[in-house]
């Protein structure tokens, strides 16, 4: 199969022309209908000045038409740049200035805002406007080389400015091909899609698995437990973030019988706690398949489809992915079982950061391995366990504390829904371990700390445990530890005054 991404799309559009590709509300789109709309929209984009290698910025509500904007951009040979719908004007200004798109596709309510950014030089349209003016003729697909950029996705930018990860035609095509085989996708599958489509998980993982395999997909604007439950008896696969599974377990209508037609539940984008993993299996008989990926790499590891799906682990490396654990500063590869920085190499690994050659060079080892920034280890069976981001590592009194170890202990408690462990400045220890929890019922932080002393060395036990009604999350359900660190940065300042 060629490394040209649209050629892979076209092969599926042709092979499964009469099958249902995507469902949204009462509308059913066949593969042929999506292909026809894609070709006509590509003509419209070309008329608006979108050429091969140019950037198309999209900040839109989720819809089939918005998905076709992505397909049409790739058909034009252009570069797709999806943005989170929650981004503010200042953030959009940065992306529009940095990526210099020729066209922005936005919501009608954002048209004025987009008219202001980039000095007012950006051509702006909406999904509705594009589809209201589709020409009859279809633009022939523009050939691209495997190493040409297909998409730019900006990372969250926990430190410094966000970085635009350049994903190539071959990156996206190869990762999709590998996943449909590894996760056993077939034309008989029907996937429940409640994820956003501005993110690797919802767009490149979920949509590509369906498209490449000839399966069908049901688009939901957002996750709502009752709607997801209603779809399960006629569906086979669901991809979600841990929050989805937590909410399903909270609904008494979610039973073994309701889930009996499903063959696969996949979780990603944030860690799935071991207690949720076990509770899900007890309720449904299904073991959630947890996997690990990044914006820069697509999917890297996965628990097996056949074989042990291990709670707390993200599985062995996927076929074609080389993964090792190394010492961060020296790059020395560490023995099995030792914690270090996870590094990866493979056809799925991105080309680099947009217009940041120095940053790109600093993130790769001389032998081509990408330094992920995630800390973890590989066990005796080859399974990878992540213990947190390198930037989340807490050094308290000169000793390393990995948040995931402390979080797992808290998550196992019946009086804790979810926990986040952070390091905050401390006058004596440099950093203090602090836990922020979403409690269930009565909260007694001192009692929690006393109980943890039985299982943790004293330096790992949180100096304090803070209760919040809800932990701050991003759109993908990932807990925003950066916000927590900022909020509690002065927690121990008074003690030193």
Buried (B, 14 or more C-beta within 10 A) or exposed (E): EBBBBBBBBBBBBEEBBEBBBBBBEEEEBBBBBBBBBBBBBBBBBBEBEBEEBBBBBBBBBBBBBBBBBBBBBBBBBBBBBBBBBEBEEEBBBBBBBBBBBBBBBBBEEBBEBBBBBBEEEBBBBBBEEBBEEBBEEBBEBBEBEBEBBBBBBBBBEBEEEBBBBBBBBBBBBBBBBBBBEBBEBEEEBBBBBBBBBBBBBBBBBBBBBBBBBBBBBBBBEEBEBEBBBBBBEEBBBBBBBBBBBBBBBEEEEBEEEBBEEBBBBBBBBBBBBBBBBBBBBEBBEBBBBBBBBBBBBBBBBBBBEEEEBBBBBBBBBBEBBBBBBBEBEEBEEBEEEEBBBBBBBBBBBBBBBBEBEEBBEEBBEEEEBBBBBBBBBBEEEEBBBBBBBBBBBBEBEEEEBBBBBBBBBBBBBEBBBBBBBBBBBBEEBBBBBBBBBBBEEEBEBEEBBEBBEEEBEEBBBBBBBBBBEEBBBBBBBBBBBBBBBEBBEEBBEEEEE
